[in-house]
């Protein structure tokens, strides 16, 4: 188990029943980076990965 799994499990436990939009997620990621600029690169990579997840050309 990765350390991040604990945070993911907490997210699912606390908010697993909620529905969110990608717009909401984008705003949350922007707010997080504004407050934690040292995570700008990993968040950018994560957002790009999510955006291209179904893109067969990138595999």
C-alpha positions in Angstrom: 0.0 0.0 0.0 1.3 3.4 -0.9 1.1 6.3 1.6 -1.3 8.1 -0.7 -3.8 5.2 -0.4 -4.7 6.5 3.0 -5.7 9.8 1.6 -7.6 8.2 -1.2 -9.5 5.9 1.2 -10.4 8.9 3.4 -11.7 10.8 0.3 -13.9 7.8 -0.7 -15.1 7.3 2.9 -16.0 11.0 3.4 -17.2 12.0 0.0 -17.9 8.7 -1.8 -21.6 9.3 -2.1 -21.2 12.8 -3.6 -21.4 13.6 -7.3 -18.9 16.2 -8.6 -18.2 17.9 -11.9 -14.9 18.2 -13.6 -15.3 21.9 -13.3 -15.5 21.6 -9.5 -12.5 19.3 -9.4 -10.5 21.8 -11.6 -11.4 24.6 -9.1 -10.3 22.4 -6.2 -7.0 21.6 -7.9 -6.4 25.3 -8.6 -7.1 26.2 -5.0 -4.8 23.5 -3.8 -1.9 24.7 -6.0 -2.5 28.3 -5.0 -2.1 27.2 -1.4 0.7 24.7 -2.1 2.7 25.9 -5.1 5.4 23.2 -4.5 2.8 20.7 -5.9 2.2 22.6 -9.2 4.1 20.0 -11.3 2.6 16.9 -9.9 -0.9 18.4 -10.1 -0.3 19.5 -13.7 0.9 15.9 -14.5 -2.1 14.4 -12.8 -4.6 16.7 -14.5 -3.0 16.0 -17.9 -3.1 12.2 -17.2 -6.8 12.5 -16.3 -7.5 14.6 -19.4 -5.9 12.0 -21.7 -6.9 8.8 -19.8 -9.1 7.6 -22.8 -6.6 8.7 -25.5 -5.4 5.5 -27.2 -2.7 7.4 -29.1 -0.8 8.1 -25.8 -0.4 4.5 -24.8 
